[in-house]
Amino acid sequence: MRLLHTMLRVGDLQRSIDFYTRVMGMRLLRTTERPEQQYSLAFVGYGANPEHAEIELTYNHGVDRYEMGSAYGHIAIEVPDAYAACDKIRANGGQVTREAGPVKGGSTVIAFVTDPDGYKIELIERKPG
């Protein structure tokens, strides 16, 4: 067994594609249009299945926002340098909501960014090698 993808409902599909590709550096892997069922999908990621897990962005036609709820936490992404990743994300128009620095009570460097729909993304620094 393995993780295939995580689905996020988004209020503006193109806005979300732009964020995940331009700001977060992912690739648009594929799209699906289901006009009869009134939804559109876009899959983004740093690579495609089966080697990588993906994010499925789901746009339900006519729905431009969702309530976040209290159960959702975040998506975590490994980065080689959290400080540099924050600088790049900010330079590309992304919102850094927790600057890079050690996690409370530990030494692992983390940061948080928020996507256009309010989903939180944790950056976890892991040096190559």
Rosetta blueprint (number, residue, H / E / L):
1 M L
2 R L
3 L L
4 L L
5 H E
6 T E
7 M E
8 L E
9 R E
10 V L
11 G L
12 D L
13 L H
14 Q H
15 R H
16 S H
17 I H
18 D H
19 F H
20 Y H
21 T H
22 R H
23 V H
24 M L
25 G L
26 M L
27 R E
28 L E
29 L E
30 R E
31 T E
32 T E
33 E E
34 R E
35 P L
36 E L
37 Q L
38 Q L
39 Y E
40 S E
41 L E
42 A E
43 F E
44 V E
45 G E
46 Y L
47 G L
48 A L
49 N L
50 P L
51 E L
52 H L
53 A L
54 E E
55 I E
56 E E
57 L E
58 T E
59 Y E
60 N E
61 H L
62 G L
63 V L
64 D L
65 R L
66 Y L
67 E L
68 M L
69 G L
70 S L
71 A L
72 Y L
73 G L
74 H L
75 I E
76 A E
77 I E
78 E E
79 V E
80 P L
81 D L
82 A H
83 Y H
84 A H
85 A H
86 C H
87 D H
88 K H
89 I H
90 R H
91 A H
92 N L
93 G L
94 G L
95 Q E
96 V E
97 T E
98 R E
99 E E
100 A E
101 G E
102 P E
103 V L
104 K L
105 G L
106 G L
107 S L
108 T L
109 V E
110 I E
111 A E
112 F E
113 V E
114 T E
115 D L
116 P L
117 D L
118 G L
119 Y L
120 K E
121 I E
122 E E
123 L E
124 I E
125 E E
126 R L
127 K L
128 P L
129 G L
